[in-house]
Every structure is written in C-alpha cells, then in structure tokens.
C-alpha cells in the first residue's frame, strides 16, 4: 500500500488459486514470474493465506503486501490475488465470474469431489477468464458460452485412477469414504 | 484392483510402491494417444492429469515431456471440442518444459484461421505462447486480421496475445497500431478494454500520442468499466508527470467519473484523486463523500477499499475525513478485522484526544486476530498519536508492551521497538518504563538486529538513569546467551556503563574480564580494547573511544582506504583525510499503511555529500582539492517561475570554495550558448546545465562571510519551438541573478555527538569562552533556537533543538567541526528568555595535541569574531551585539 498510484496496465491479476479445506492446492496459476517463482514459495504463500482466511468468511484480506479477495463454498476456497494498489472491485469481479461460471458447470455442486471430477472444465474456465494476468472476460455467461462444457454424467474411471496416480493419499481416503 | 489398493493404503509400506507405480502408469497411459480410433474421453482424462500434475509441482524430465507432447499432437485429428481445447492448454503448459514445441505451429495456424469460432481465440493464445520474434513475422498477417475480426473472442485473444508479445517483439507489434485503433471502436466492452491497453503500452513513451488518445476516448465515451479504470489511471499518471494544475481537462475527466454508474469506476476515480500530490481539501471533498457512501455498502470488498483509501487521506488531510467519523465508528465492529483495524487507525488520526482511550480498548480486544501487516498499521498509528498527544504516552506504552509480548514477525516487532524508542526520545519521563519494557523484550528476542539496536540504546541512555545498575544484569545475560553480534553489542554497552558510572566501574571491569575469554574474535577484541581504555581512568579517552565513535562518512572511509591500499606509502593512514559523515537525516515516516515487504536487504544509501564528492572528483581541475568538507543546501538565485532557473550549491574545501551553478532554461524557443564556464557548449531548452567556479581563500583565515553578486552572460539563438532547429544568428544577453552569500554555516560541518556532556568535558574548561549576545528580532525560544542552528550550521545534540513548552530558558547543545582545523569546535549555548529578548552566552573551544594545531587554537579569538561578524553582517538590522 505505498503511496504511488497504480501504473496503467492490463496486468491486473497476480495469481488465482483454489484450495480444499485442508489448504491443499487443487489448482493454482501465478501470472507474475517475479512473484513466488518457485513451487515451494508458492505453496508457503498459499498455506499462509489459507491459515489467515479459512476461519472467517471475510471476502478480502491483505497479506504479504498483496490484496487477496476470496470466497468459500462447502469444502472449497477460491482466491484471487492482486497488487496492493490494485482496484479491489476489479479483483472481485474476477472472483465472482470464476465462482459463477464454475457453479454453473458443476450444476451448483461447488464442492471438492465434483470439482475434481470435472477438472478439465475448471481449467478451461480459468483459461477463459484470465490470460497471463489480463482479465479476458468477466461475464459468466460469455465464459460459459466460450467453454461450451458439458458436465460429466457418471463418475469416470479415469478419475478414480486420477487420485491414485497423483499420489494424493488423503484424497484416496476421502474417496473410499465417498464411494 | 484400485479399490483393493484403496483399502490397504493405510499401511504405510504400500506408499513407496504406490509412488513407484505412478510414473509407470503415466507412460502406459500416454500410449492411449496412439490408439486408433482416438478415444476422446480417455485422452481427455490423461491430458487433464498431465496439467493437474504440472500444477501440483510434479517434475517432468525433458525427454519425458517431449515424448508426451509429440504423442499429444496426434490428438489434433479428433474433432472433440473439449479435447481440442485441452490440447491448447497442454501446449501452453508444456511450452517451457518440452523441446520442439513449434511443430504444432501449422495445426494452430489452421485452427486460428479456420471456420470454428470456438477454436480460433484459444488457438491464437496458444500459438503466441510458443512463438518467437522471427516466427511472429510469419504469422503477422493473420494476427492483423484477427485483431479486427468481428468475433469478439477472436479479437480479444489477438489483442491480449499481442500485449504479451510487446515485451519480446516491440518492433513487430508496433506495426499493428492501426488495427488496434480500429478494434478500440468495437461494440464489445472487453475488446474495447484490451485495445485500449495495447494502444497505451505501444505509445506510453510518447506523451503527445497518449494525450491525443486520452482526449479521443474521454470525448467518445467508452462502455467498458475496465476501460474507464484504465483511462483514469492513464490520466492521473499524465497529470502527475506534467505537474499541471488541477484545472486541466484531465482532472475534470477524473472528477466526472465520480458520477459514473459503475462502483468500480467511481472507486478508481476517488482513489486517483486521493493519490494526487498537492490536492486541496476542496478538490478532495467529492472523492471523500463517495468513499463515505461506500463505507455502508453490504460488500466487504467495497467497505475495505473505501476505508483503506480514507485512511490514506487522513494521513495528509485529517480534517477532510472528519465528516466520515460517524460512518467509521460503525465499522469499528466490522466482522472483517482488516476493515475494523483500518477504521480505528483512521479515527485515531482524525478523532479527538478524548476518544483515544476508547479506541485503544476496542483495538486491543482483537489485535491478536489480525495479520502482521495490519498490526504494523496499528503501531504506526500509535506512533503518530504519541507525537500528537504526548500526554497519552503512558496508555500507549502499556499497549505497546503488551503487543511486544505477543507473537509476531520481524517487521511487526521492529515497528513496536522503533515506536517505543521514539516515545522515549520525545518524553524523558517515560524513559525508565520504556527501557524496562525493552529489557524484558531482549530477554527473549530472536531478531539479532533488534537486540543489538536495543543494547546500543541501553548503553546510550542507561548510564544516565538514576539507577544504572539494574540494566547491567540484562546486558550481561546477553553476553552469556546470545549470538556473536549480540554479544559484541552487549560488550560495548557494558563499557559505556563503566565509563560513566565510577561506582560501577570495578564490577564492569570484572565482567569485561570474563568477556575476554569469549570464543568470538570480535567480542574478545572489543572487551580487551574497552578494558584497557577503562583502566586508564581518563575522561578524555573515554569520551573519544567509548561514547563518541567515528564521525567519518562510511562510504568515504571505504574509498579512502581503498585509495590508500592502491598507493603504497610509508606514512600511516590519516583519519583526517576522510570526509565527515553528514548528520543522519531523520526520516519522516509517511507510509503509515502496510507496505509491501521488500525482499532485498536494505542498502546503505550514499549521502548527498558522497554523491557530490563523486561528481566533483570526476572533474580533472578539482582533483587536487582534497576531500570535500561540506556541501550546502541548494540556494535559489532566481524566482521559481522565471525564464532561466539558476540554483547554486556551495562546496567547501580546505582552502578553496567551489560554486556549482545548476541552470535550467525553461524557454522552448531559445537556445543559449557560451554561458560562462560552459565552454561553448549549447544549452538546450529544459535541460539543466552545470557550471563550476572556484575561489581560493586569500589567507588562512577560515571563516569568511561575504557576498558575491552574480550575472549570467550568454549568447541567445532563437529556435523553432516545434522542430528545435536554432537560427544561425544570435545576440549577446545577460541576466542578473540574486546575490550569493557565503556564511559561517558553510565552514562548519555538522557532527553528531551522541554523548554531548562527555565531548564537552573532553575539551576542558580552559578552552571555554563566554560571550553574551542579544537577539532583538526573535520573539520565542523556538525561533531563537531555529535561527541559531541554521546560522551556525551545527548539529543539535541530545534532541536539544526541541524546546519544551512553557519554559523561559533552554539549553541548546550544538556540535560541529570547523573547516581547516582538525580539532572539534563544540559550542554550548545557553538561552534565557527575557521579555521579547533572548540573550545567548556562547563558548568556543578547540584542542589538539600537536603544536601545529595549537597555533590554530591561538586563532580562536578570530573564530569567535568572525562568527560574531557573521551575525552582524547577516542580520545587521536585527541583532545588536553586546560583548
């Protein structure tokens, strides 16, 4: 929050990530190569953000010199990160667009399992909303039209395999409970 | 099989096997890509898995990645939409880890120009991700077409990709300006926004083009709120650069955005106005009133944005925010603690003294819940408050000590320690409690920097408290328990106690004796050195080597030592050739809001004088002048708004004085030549020119006060304001500048004596001289103190430049070094206020061991007389001197 006004630029979003309710990353994209260049730094940052935000549903926080807007749904946490000088409402519009689009393609089941089963849809939605830190689209209707994604009707065998292969042991226990 | 595994996986032994299988499965699965016919469903899962694994930080080897990438290219044969889109994503993700990614160029080019609109945008973005400058030229034609394409997603993708390419291939993308211009008038709001962004990035170095673009768009009106935000940022940047008044159309535009129907735009405009330097209260008012409305918004982000911006306004214009006090009061209990903290700290700045206690109580109820960044905000607000209401320091000190006990990072702890130190310095009566809190803190402090800082402070302040012995325990504990740096600092602090308190000396010597056994060199060296100095029991030695350390400039010392090692000589290194340190400028803490934590270690910035020294040393004529003694503040020799602006900096050397004239020609249509000492260089408009004149002192009299009258002579050549082409003929002209005065202050360098009393005693009574002056024109003690400091140019010590309220006498301690002699001129000035007159008694002392300098001591009356003469010549009408 230094006193200079923001440099005119389209590069609004520094990072986007989705975490589960243990703070594990399900998806994250960092758009500024200078911000947390290594995987380790990114994960530490995510842990820190998660610890400070998961208890209270406050919508906005300021951490490590970054403005962070967030939203939670059942067992998922959605975060959009921008610089200290960034217009908070711009970041909010990105977060809302991401959430509404996902809520639509997941048929309102915005929870961990459904998200993991439709991971390709999630990747495509994020790709249509932000490109390299630039807000590409902020209208959920437009995003859905561009992605044109159909929900997986039955659990695909690939995804049962999926958790097995990612080595996500915790996820497996979850799954065995679910199935 | 998998389900079976699921049941067994609680056995930890299986996990290793499981990890092993992971990669094997990956290879097996990549083979599915080669099946005919392609099974889109299964391939899709594998691509998703690859992206997911990459996202989790899984490492892929180059061969492995390349192999998968090549297999993937086959999937372009399938017409499944989602599969194709996932291929694009995979290409983008693997662009950096796989080799030969350019093999997909033709497939992507085909999709980008094909009939399927769904593919075109994403294909462009994927293609630009793997393209380099040479290949970009090959697809340039397609890019130009895509930018002006009537499908918004295609146009947006092309514009955003072009923006990413600007960094790499500016020259190619520059050629697409016309297309971007066309796209900017599109009906689609996102296309508008992206086109505006690209146009600005291409033109940002050309101010004229940016101004034109801004005029065009502010008039035509855009639909996209994002584009409006961008325009506001461009306009405020332009206003900032031109330093134009706030009556320009740009400011009007920003103000008009306060009435936009989109909140995002309104907030951007309000924030832009708040961030403008030199904004008047009247200009701020409309921005503050929209922010006030936002304070009661149901959206947390909007409330946060509003209160954060109001907090910023309150730093400079607390009165402008007073109107919002009621709204801020409502935010104190906001469930979002960041909002509550910002509201409280804003109220602390704008509210009255009576509300302080209540607010502090409120904030202490949740201080443990907020993040470190905001804790720092709270500490800074307290620090500002202590300066405003000194009487509140006991409440604050209590609060701070509680915060000090809580957990927190380095930045937070440092802010608290700095705040306590500043309270101690401002309020002598809080010294003991403050020191006690700090002592308690270092008992369990993991930050070396803070521990050494506090030990240094204890060494400085502790010996002068009524009960110095109680600090010894805390300090010696550090010697036993801490790291080398802290131990060394503790040893130095101990020595200061020993030097100042005779009754503690024997015990201190015992403790130092123990430190001489330390395992670290630095600690041992310090202990041995202090031990030997203290055993001499000489005040002068103590003062010179224990209280007041080196007073030379550190970069200067480094340079001199380096020079000395380059030229081997028989002579020992002479400390006196090193330029003195200029007094540290006390930083004004302007950033009260949380700052981005800088990752770089703080560098020791060279002082102003070190920069001048460097500049002067680069000029061959000035090389023989020796070290720079002092550089004055710039003196304006013209009015600020004239055709030519000239300012002068006086550089004092032993035996010489160099005047540095910095001249700026503010006229666009004139070229000046042969400005004296510019030796035929031309002086173009708007560019500052520098000229030096040097003067040799006539005799060894060192304090010379006199006045130089200055005239600038030059040859004027008119030139075309647009092209800058000068006419061939010119005419001579001259310009009379204001007189330049050389004063006593130019010959005295500030020296900070942390322990003034010791320095004073070190010089001794025999060098004291007492005079009485009457200052007729000064009315208050503050004024008198300020005048004396600026006239003598000496360093006020022990914060004696601050006159306590309601006192009619004050003692000011000044220290400075006079040019040309190496002894120290420590002046002690006592002030008495009697009616409208302040009388001064002044003393000057010099001492040096060598015979040569003793002669200079004999010049002492001249020093005093020239000082007196300085008083006379400068304020001849204002001051009567009675000796």
HADDOCK unambig.tbl for C-alpha pairs under 7 A between the chains (distance, minus, plus):
assign (segid A and resid 1 and name CA) (segid B and resid 593 and name CA) 6.04 0.50 0.50
assign (segid A and resid 1 and name CA) (segid B and resid 594 and name CA) 5.82 0.50 0.50
assign (segid A and resid 1 and name CA) (segid B and resid 595 and name CA) 5.24 0.50 0.50
assign (segid A and resid 1 and name CA) (segid B and resid 596 and name CA) 6.70 0.50 0.50
assign (segid A and resid 2 and name CA) (segid B and resid 591 and name CA) 6.57 0.50 0.50
assign (segid A and resid 2 and name CA) (segid B and resid 595 and name CA) 5.86 0.50 0.50
assign (segid A and resid 3 and name CA) (segid B and resid 275 and name CA) 6.72 0.50 0.50
assign (segid A and resid 4 and name CA) (segid B and resid 275 and name CA) 6.88 0.50 0.50
assign (segid A and resid 5 and name CA) (segid B and resid 272 and name CA) 6.78 0.50 0.50
assign (segid A and resid 5 and name CA) (segid B and resid 275 and name CA) 6.01 0.50 0.50
assign (segid A and resid 6 and name CA) (segid B and resid 233 and name CA) 6.92 0.50 0.50
assign (segid A and resid 7 and name CA) (segid B and resid 233 and name CA) 6.93 0.50 0.50
assign (segid A and resid 8 and name CA) (segid B and resid 230 and name CA) 6.02 0.50 0.50
assign (segid A and resid 8 and name CA) (segid B and resid 233 and name CA) 5.25 0.50 0.50
assign (segid A and resid 8 and name CA) (segid B and resid 234 and name CA) 5.62 0.50 0.50
assign (segid A and resid 9 and name CA) (segid B and resid 197 and name CA) 6.52 0.50 0.50
assign (segid A and resid 10 and name CA) (segid B and resid 197 and name CA) 5.83 0.50 0.50
assign (segid A and resid 27 and name CA) (segid B and resid 55 and name CA) 6.43 0.50 0.50
assign (segid A and resid 28 and name CA) (segid B and resid 55 and name CA) 6.63 0.50 0.50
assign (segid A and resid 39 and name CA) (segid B and resid 57 and name CA) 6.20 0.50 0.50
assign (segid A and resid 58 and name CA) (segid B and resid 336 and name CA) 5.31 0.50 0.50
assign (segid A and resid 59 and name CA) (segid B and resid 300 and name CA) 6.25 0.50 0.50
assign (segid A and resid 59 and name CA) (segid B and resid 301 and name CA) 6.50 0.50 0.50
assign (segid A and resid 60 and name CA) (segid B and resid 300 and name CA) 6.95 0.50 0.50
assign (segid A and resid 60 and name CA) (segid B and resid 301 and name CA) 5.78 0.50 0.50
assign (segid A and resid 61 and name CA) (segid B and resid 338 and name CA) 6.78 0.50 0.50
assign (segid A and resid 63 and name CA) (segid B and resid 373 and name CA) 6.67 0.50 0.50
assign (segid A and resid 64 and name CA) (segid B and resid 596 and name CA) 6.45 0.50 0.50
assign (segid A and resid 64 and name CA) (segid B and resid 597 and name CA) 6.53 0.50 0.50
assign (segid A and resid 65 and name CA) (segid B and resid 595 and name CA) 6.18 0.50 0.50
assign (segid A and resid 65 and name CA) (segid B and resid 596 and name CA) 3.89 0.50 0.50
assign (segid A and resid 65 and name CA) (segid B and resid 597 and name CA) 6.14 0.50 0.50
assign (segid A and resid 87 and name CA) (segid B and resid 268 and name CA) 6.58 0.50 0.50
assign (segid A and resid 88 and name CA) (segid B and resid 301 and name CA) 6.43 0.50 0.50
assign (segid A and resid 88 and name CA) (segid B and resid 305 and name CA) 6.37 0.50 0.50
assign (segid A and resid 89 and name CA) (segid B and resid 264 and name CA) 5.55 0.50 0.50
assign (segid A and resid 89 and name CA) (segid B and resid 301 and name CA) 6.81 0.50 0.50
assign (segid A and resid 89 and name CA) (segid B and resid 302 and name CA) 6.85 0.50 0.50
assign (segid A and resid 90 and name CA) (segid B and resid 264 and name CA) 6.76 0.50 0.50
assign (segid A and resid 119 and name CA) (segid B and resid 48 and name CA) 6.83 0.50 0.50
assign (segid A and resid 120 and name CA) (segid B and resid 48 and name CA) 5.61 0.50 0.50
assign (segid A and resid 137 and name CA) (segid B and resid 190 and name CA) 6.68 0.50 0.50
assign (segid A and resid 146 and name CA) (segid B and resid 118 and name CA) 6.46 0.50 0.50
assign (segid A and resid 149 and name CA) (segid B and resid 82 and name CA) 7.00 0.50 0.50
assign (segid A and resid 158 and name CA) (segid B and resid 42 and name CA) 6.99 0.50 0.50
assign (segid A and resid 158 and name CA) (segid B and resid 45 and name CA) 6.00 0.50 0.50
assign (segid A and resid 162 and name CA) (segid B and resid 49 and name CA) 6.87 0.50 0.50
assign (segid A and resid 165 and name CA) (segid B and resid 22 and name CA) 5.20 0.50 0.50
assign (segid A and resid 166 and name CA) (segid B and resid 53 and name CA) 6.75 0.50 0.50
assign (segid A and resid 167 and name CA) (segid B and resid 19 and name CA) 6.49 0.50 0.50
assign (segid A and resid 172 and name CA) (segid B and resid 6 and name CA) 6.67 0.50 0.50
assign (segid A and resid 176 and name CA) (segid B and resid 6 and name CA) 6.72 0.50 0.50
